[in-house]
Amino acid sequence: CGCAVLGGVLLASRSQLSGYGFIFLALSSSQLLVASSLMRDKTMMIYSGSLFLFVDCLGIYRWLLL
């Protein structure tokens, strides 16, 4: 939860550090993916996996690697 909030605040700040918010959001999504796999919740695994793969990785690529 803390990683998601920190990532959102960094993105909303529109500062030079905003791109690093995607790293915290990726951490949050990956933690959710691990927790949902431990609980064997397939719906949350699909949700958190797609969120991590599509949104967070695209944001990291666009903001930090380009």
Order of alpha helices (4+ residues) and beta strands (2+ residues): alpha-alpha-alpha-alpha
